[in-house]
Amino acid sequence: MPRLVILSEGLTGKAHELKVEKTTIGRVEDNAFQIQEASVSSHHCEILLRGQTVVVHDLNSTNGTFVNGQQITGEAILKPGQIVRFGQVELRLEDAGAKPATATKKLPDQTMVIPQGVKLGGDTSVAAFSKESHGFVKKSNMGTKIFIGVAGVVFLAIIVVIFILLQKSGKL
């Protein structure tokens, strides 16, 4: 049975067996595999089992899903031994015959350990981010909406001015 094993520092060795056809991965509790790390979206991706094939499907995550360093859009096939990254958290897909990962296991040479940052006072809990604390948040397209609204008003004003000028000149 395939499983995902976390390689990133602080979460090393945590694993999840892929037992069902669809496994949701994200930061919040309603996911089948919860990864409490700020760079992981609340509903980051899905892992789909299609026969013997393992597929990762990004759910429009804020910080992206990567397979062996290449960002994916939509779906990508995962093969045993490949490294998948959700935000800043790296995991490896292992097949059923692989030995369980341990915290003392040496990481492969191509894997880069990403530190979680400074922990003040020895607190090992995951920091909760809010919009005010400059955490990872979805981008707003409010600027685009305002631009389109203003452009629409200007366009209508130009049409009205042209209409008035044509009426005054007697061409309408």
ChimeraX commands (.cxc) that place a marker at each C-alpha (Angstrom):
marker #1 position 0.00,0.00,0.00 radius 0.5
marker #1 position 1.54,3.37,-0.97 radius 0.5
marker #1 position 2.15,6.02,1.66 radius 0.5
marker #1 position 3.40,9.58,1.92 radius 0.5
marker #1 position 6.26,10.25,4.36 radius 0.5
marker #1 position 7.09,13.81,5.42 radius 0.5
marker #1 position 10.76,14.75,4.99 radius 0.5
marker #1 position 10.71,18.38,6.19 radius 0.5
marker #1 position 12.41,19.24,9.47 radius 0.5
marker #1 position 10.10,19.25,12.47 radius 0.5
marker #1 position 7.65,16.86,10.81 radius 0.5
marker #1 position 10.17,14.22,9.66 radius 0.5
marker #1 position 8.87,10.67,9.73 radius 0.5
marker #1 position 5.17,11.51,9.96 radius 0.5
marker #1 position 3.45,9.33,7.38 radius 0.5
marker #1 position 0.03,8.58,5.93 radius 0.5
marker #1 position -0.95,5.35,4.21 radius 0.5
marker #1 position -3.03,5.82,1.09 radius 0.5
marker #1 position -5.77,3.26,1.78 radius 0.5
marker #1 position -8.75,4.85,0.03 radius 0.5
marker #1 position -9.45,6.02,-3.51 radius 0.5
marker #1 position -9.31,9.74,-2.56 radius 0.5
marker #1 position -7.23,11.25,0.26 radius 0.5
marker #1 position -7.55,14.97,0.98 radius 0.5
marker #1 position -4.49,16.83,2.27 radius 0.5
marker #1 position -4.46,20.23,3.94 radius 0.5
marker #1 position -3.93,22.31,7.05 radius 0.5
marker #1 position -7.43,21.98,8.61 radius 0.5
marker #1 position -8.87,19.05,10.55 radius 0.5
marker #1 position -11.46,17.88,8.00 radius 0.5
marker #1 position -8.69,16.56,5.70 radius 0.5
marker #1 position -7.80,12.86,5.74 radius 0.5
marker #1 position -4.11,13.82,6.09 radius 0.5
marker #1 position -3.73,17.03,8.11 radius 0.5
marker #1 position -0.42,18.89,7.84 radius 0.5
marker #1 position -0.41,21.78,10.31 radius 0.5
marker #1 position 2.08,24.07,8.58 radius 0.5
marker #1 position 1.36,27.65,7.51 radius 0.5
marker #1 position 2.48,27.20,3.86 radius 0.5
marker #1 position -0.01,24.35,3.34 radius 0.5
marker #1 position -3.45,25.53,2.21 radius 0.5
marker #1 position -6.50,24.59,4.27 radius 0.5
marker #1 position -7.55,22.22,1.43 radius 0.5
marker #1 position -4.30,21.89,-0.51 radius 0.5
marker #1 position -4.67,18.81,-2.74 radius 0.5
marker #1 position -6.08,15.33,-3.22 radius 0.5
marker #1 position -4.23,12.06,-3.71 radius 0.5
marker #1 position -6.18,9.72,-5.98 radius 0.5
marker #1 position -5.62,5.98,-6.34 radius 0.5
marker #1 position -6.49,4.79,-9.84 radius 0.5
marker #1 position -5.67,1.10,-9.79 radius 0.5
marker #1 position -1.91,0.93,-9.20 radius 0.5
marker #1 position -1.43,4.58,-10.26 radius 0.5
marker #1 position -1.11,7.35,-7.67 radius 0.5
marker #1 position -2.23,10.80,-8.87 radius 0.5
marker #1 position -1.86,14.14,-7.08 radius 0.5
marker #1 position -4.51,16.80,-7.85 radius 0.5
marker #1 position -3.82,20.39,-6.73 radius 0.5
marker #1 position -6.91,22.20,-5.38 radius 0.5
marker #1 position -5.77,25.70,-6.44 radius 0.5
marker #1 position -3.54,25.96,-3.39 radius 0.5
marker #1 position -1.98,29.31,-2.51 radius 0.5
marker #1 position 1.65,28.11,-2.42 radius 0.5
marker #1 position 1.41,25.35,-5.03 radius 0.5
marker #1 position 2.03,21.63,-5.37 radius 0.5
marker #1 position 5.35,20.44,-6.82 radius 0.5
marker #1 position 6.55,17.01,-8.01 radius 0.5
marker #1 position 10.37,16.70,-8.08 radius 0.5
marker #1 position 10.64,20.50,-8.05 radius 0.5
marker #1 position 8.21,21.12,-10.95 radius 0.5
marker #1 position 4.98,22.94,-10.10 radius 0.5
marker #1 position 1.86,21.13,-11.27 radius 0.5
marker #1 position -1.44,22.57,-12.40 radius 0.5
marker #1 position -4.30,20.14,-12.24 radius 0.5
marker #1 position -3.06,16.55,-11.91 radius 0.5
marker #1 position 0.25,14.67,-12.07 radius 0.5
marker #1 position 1.20,11.01,-11.64 radius 0.5
marker #1 position 3.36,10.18,-8.60 radius 0.5
marker #1 position 5.79,7.27,-8.67 radius 0.5
marker #1 position 7.45,5.62,-5.65 radius 0.5
marker #1 position 10.53,7.55,-4.57 radius 0.5
marker #1 position 9.40,10.87,-6.06 radius 0.5
marker #1 position 9.37,13.97,-3.87 radius 0.5
marker #1 position 6.14,15.97,-3.68 radius 0.5
marker #1 position 6.00,19.38,-2.02 radius 0.5
marker #1 position 2.90,21.09,-0.62 radius 0.5
marker #1 position 3.84,24.72,0.05 radius 0.5
marker #1 position 7.12,24.30,1.95 radius 0.5
marker #1 position 6.51,20.72,3.21 radius 0.5
marker #1 position 8.32,17.95,1.33 radius 0.5
marker #1 position 7.10,14.36,1.27 radius 0.5
marker #1 position 8.21,11.17,-0.48 radius 0.5
marker #1 position 5.87,8.58,-1.98 radius 0.5
marker #1 position 6.87,5.13,-0.76 radius 0.5
marker #1 position 5.49,1.86,-2.03 radius 0.5
marker #1 position 4.05,-0.95,0.10 radius 0.5
marker #1 position 7.37,-2.80,0.51 radius 0.5
marker #1 position 9.27,0.16,1.95 radius 0.5
marker #1 position 10.39,0.16,5.58 radius 0.5
marker #1 position 8.72,2.68,7.93 radius 0.5
marker #1 position 10.47,6.03,8.07 radius 0.5
marker #1 position 12.18,7.07,11.28 radius 0.5
marker #1 position 13.36,10.41,12.51 radius 0.5
marker #1 position 17.00,9.20,12.42 radius 0.5
marker #1 position 16.83,8.05,8.79 radius 0.5
marker #1 position 19.30,9.87,6.52 radius 0.5
marker #1 position 17.52,11.97,3.90 radius 0.5
marker #1 position 18.33,11.37,0.21 radius 0.5
marker #1 position 21.02,13.66,-1.24 radius 0.5
marker #1 position 18.59,15.44,-3.60 radius 0.5
marker #1 position 16.27,16.43,-0.74 radius 0.5
marker #1 position 16.66,19.87,0.81 radius 0.5
marker #1 position 15.61,20.24,4.44 radius 0.5
marker #1 position 13.58,23.40,4.91 radius 0.5
marker #1 position 13.74,24.78,8.46 radius 0.5
marker #1 position 10.52,25.97,10.06 radius 0.5
marker #1 position 11.98,29.20,11.38 radius 0.5
marker #1 position 12.86,30.57,14.79 radius 0.5
marker #1 position 11.03,29.13,17.79 radius 0.5
marker #1 position 11.10,31.51,20.73 radius 0.5
marker #1 position 11.06,30.12,24.26 radius 0.5
marker #1 position 11.34,26.50,23.12 radius 0.5
marker #1 position 7.67,26.40,22.06 radius 0.5
marker #1 position 7.22,23.64,19.46 radius 0.5
marker #1 position 3.58,24.35,18.64 radius 0.5
marker #1 position 2.60,25.50,15.17 radius 0.5
marker #1 position 2.02,29.26,14.99 radius 0.5
marker #1 position -1.47,30.32,13.94 radius 0.5
marker #1 position -1.41,33.05,11.32 radius 0.5
marker #1 position -4.02,35.70,10.81 radius 0.5
marker #1 position -4.37,38.28,8.06 radius 0.5
marker #1 position -2.90,40.87,10.43 radius 0.5
marker #1 position 0.22,38.74,11.14 radius 0.5
marker #1 position 1.18,38.55,7.44 radius 0.5
marker #1 position 0.57,34.79,7.16 radius 0.5
marker #1 position -0.28,33.09,3.92 radius 0.5
marker #1 position -3.66,34.21,2.63 radius 0.5
marker #1 position -5.49,33.93,-0.67 radius 0.5
marker #1 position -4.95,36.91,-2.93 radius 0.5
marker #1 position -7.93,39.17,-3.53 radius 0.5
marker #1 position -8.90,40.35,-6.99 radius 0.5
marker #1 position -10.59,43.49,-5.64 radius 0.5
marker #1 position -8.24,45.74,-7.67 radius 0.5
marker #1 position -9.37,44.07,-10.90 radius 0.5
marker #1 position -13.03,44.50,-9.96 radius 0.5
marker #1 position -12.54,48.21,-9.21 radius 0.5
marker #1 position -10.64,48.73,-12.50 radius 0.5
marker #1 position -13.42,47.07,-14.53 radius 0.5
marker #1 position -16.09,49.13,-12.75 radius 0.5
marker #1 position -14.27,52.43,-13.35 radius 0.5
marker #1 position -13.54,51.48,-16.98 radius 0.5
marker #1 position -17.26,50.72,-17.51 radius 0.5
marker #1 position -18.32,54.11,-16.11 radius 0.5
marker #1 position -15.74,55.96,-18.28 radius 0.5
marker #1 position -16.88,54.01,-21.37 radius 0.5
marker #1 position -20.53,54.95,-20.75 radius 0.5
marker #1 position -19.56,58.61,-20.21 radius 0.5
marker #1 position -17.72,58.67,-23.56 radius 0.5
marker #1 position -20.73,57.13,-25.35 radius 0.5
marker #1 position -23.07,59.76,-23.80 radius 0.5
marker #1 position -20.74,62.62,-24.83 radius 0.5
marker #1 position -20.52,61.30,-28.41 radius 0.5
marker #1 position -24.31,60.95,-28.55 radius 0.5
marker #1 position -24.83,64.53,-27.30 radius 0.5
marker #1 position -22.29,65.91,-29.80 radius 0.5
marker #1 position -23.92,64.06,-32.69 radius 0.5
marker #1 position -27.34,65.42,-31.67 radius 0.5
marker #1 position -26.05,69.01,-31.51 radius 0.5
marker #1 position -24.36,68.74,-34.91 radius 0.5
marker #1 position -27.60,67.45,-36.43 radius 0.5
marker #1 position -26.14,64.19,-37.67 radius 0.5
marker #1 position -28.44,62.13,-35.52 radius 0.5
marker link #1:1,2 radius 0.2
marker link #1:2,3 radius 0.2
marker link #1:3,4 radius 0.2
marker link #1:4,5 radius 0.2
marker link #1:5,6 radius 0.2
marker link #1:6,7 radius 0.2
marker link #1:7,8 radius 0.2
marker link #1:8,9 radius 0.2
marker link #1:9,10 radius 0.2
marker link #1:10,11 radius 0.2
marker link #1:11,12 radius 0.2
marker link #1:12,13 radius 0.2
marker link #1:13,14 radius 0.2
marker link #1:14,15 radius 0.2
marker link #1:15,16 radius 0.2
marker link #1:16,17 radius 0.2
marker link #1:17,18 radius 0.2
marker link #1:18,19 radius 0.2
marker link #1:19,20 radius 0.2
marker link #1:20,21 radius 0.2
marker link #1:21,22 radius 0.2
marker link #1:22,23 radius 0.2
marker link #1:23,24 radius 0.2
marker link #1:24,25 radius 0.2
marker link #1:25,26 radius 0.2
marker link #1:26,27 radius 0.2
marker link #1:27,28 radius 0.2
marker link #1:28,29 radius 0.2
marker link #1:29,30 radius 0.2
marker link #1:30,31 radius 0.2
marker link #1:31,32 radius 0.2
marker link #1:32,33 radius 0.2
marker link #1:33,34 radius 0.2
marker link #1:34,35 radius 0.2
marker link #1:35,36 radius 0.2
marker link #1:36,37 radius 0.2
marker link #1:37,38 radius 0.2
marker link #1:38,39 radius 0.2
marker link #1:39,40 radius 0.2
marker link #1:40,41 radius 0.2
marker link #1:41,42 radius 0.2
marker link #1:42,43 radius 0.2
marker link #1:43,44 radius 0.2
marker link #1:44,45 radius 0.2
marker link #1:45,46 radius 0.2
marker link #1:46,47 radius 0.2
marker link #1:47,48 radius 0.2
marker link #1:48,49 radius 0.2
marker link #1:49,50 radius 0.2
marker link #1:50,51 radius 0.2
marker link #1:51,52 radius 0.2
marker link #1:52,53 radius 0.2
marker link #1:53,54 radius 0.2
marker link #1:54,55 radius 0.2
marker link #1:55,56 radius 0.2
marker link #1:56,57 radius 0.2
marker link #1:57,58 radius 0.2
marker link #1:58,59 radius 0.2
marker link #1:59,60 radius 0.2
marker link #1:60,61 radius 0.2
marker link #1:61,62 radius 0.2
marker link #1:62,63 radius 0.2
marker link #1:63,64 radius 0.2
marker link #1:64,65 radius 0.2
marker link #1:65,66 radius 0.2
marker link #1:66,67 radius 0.2
marker link #1:67,68 radius 0.2
marker link #1:68,69 radius 0.2
marker link #1:69,70 radius 0.2
marker link #1:70,71 radius 0.2
marker link #1:71,72 radius 0.2
marker link #1:72,73 radius 0.2
marker link #1:73,74 radius 0.2
marker link #1:74,75 radius 0.2
marker link #1:75,76 radius 0.2
marker link #1:76,77 radius 0.2
marker link #1:77,78 radius 0.2
marker link #1:78,79 radius 0.2
marker link #1:79,80 radius 0.2
marker link #1:80,81 radius 0.2
marker link #1:81,82 radius 0.2
marker link #1:82,83 radius 0.2
marker link #1:83,84 radius 0.2
marker link #1:84,85 radius 0.2
marker link #1:85,86 radius 0.2
marker link #1:86,87 radius 0.2
marker link #1:87,88 radius 0.2
marker link #1:88,89 radius 0.2
marker link #1:89,90 radius 0.2
marker link #1:90,91 radius 0.2
marker link #1:91,92 radius 0.2
marker link #1:92,93 radius 0.2
marker link #1:93,94 radius 0.2
marker link #1:94,95 radius 0.2
marker link #1:95,96 radius 0.2
marker link #1:96,97 radius 0.2
marker link #1:97,98 radius 0.2
marker link #1:98,99 radius 0.2
marker link #1:99,100 radius 0.2
marker link #1:100,101 radius 0.2
marker link #1:101,102 radius 0.2
marker link #1:102,103 radius 0.2
marker link #1:103,104 radius 0.2
marker link #1:104,105 radius 0.2
marker link #1:105,106 radius 0.2
marker link #1:106,107 radius 0.2
marker link #1:107,108 radius 0.2
marker link #1:108,109 radius 0.2
marker link #1:109,110 radius 0.2
marker link #1:110,111 radius 0.2
marker link #1:111,112 radius 0.2
marker link #1:112,113 radius 0.2
marker link #1:113,114 radius 0.2
marker link #1:114,115 radius 0.2
marker link #1:115,116 radius 0.2
marker link #1:116,117 radius 0.2
marker link #1:117,118 radius 0.2
marker link #1:118,119 radius 0.2
marker link #1:119,120 radius 0.2
marker link #1:120,121 radius 0.2
marker link #1:121,122 radius 0.2
marker link #1:122,123 radius 0.2
marker link #1:123,124 radius 0.2
marker link #1:124,125 radius 0.2
marker link #1:125,126 radius 0.2
marker link #1:126,127 radius 0.2
marker link #1:127,128 radius 0.2
marker link #1:128,129 radius 0.2
marker link #1:129,130 radius 0.2
marker link #1:130,131 radius 0.2
marker link #1:131,132 radius 0.2
marker link #1:132,133 radius 0.2
marker link #1:133,134 radius 0.2
marker link #1:134,135 radius 0.2
marker link #1:135,136 radius 0.2
marker link #1:136,137 radius 0.2
marker link #1:137,138 radius 0.2
marker link #1:138,139 radius 0.2
marker link #1:139,140 radius 0.2
marker link #1:140,141 radius 0.2
marker link #1:141,142 radius 0.2
marker link #1:142,143 radius 0.2
marker link #1:143,144 radius 0.2
marker link #1:144,145 radius 0.2
marker link #1:145,146 radius 0.2
marker link #1:146,147 radius 0.2
marker link #1:147,148 radius 0.2
marker link #1:148,149 radius 0.2
marker link #1:149,150 radius 0.2
marker link #1:150,151 radius 0.2
marker link #1:151,152 radius 0.2
marker link #1:152,153 radius 0.2
marker link #1:153,154 radius 0.2
marker link #1:154,155 radius 0.2
marker link #1:155,156 radius 0.2
marker link #1:156,157 radius 0.2
marker link #1:157,158 radius 0.2
marker link #1:158,159 radius 0.2
marker link #1:159,160 radius 0.2
marker link #1:160,161 radius 0.2
marker link #1:161,162 radius 0.2
marker link #1:162,163 radius 0.2
marker link #1:163,164 radius 0.2
marker link #1:164,165 radius 0.2
marker link #1:165,166 radius 0.2
marker link #1:166,167 radius 0.2
marker link #1:167,168 radius 0.2
marker link #1:168,169 radius 0.2
marker link #1:169,170 radius 0.2
marker link #1:170,171 radius 0.2
marker link #1:171,172 radius 0.2
view
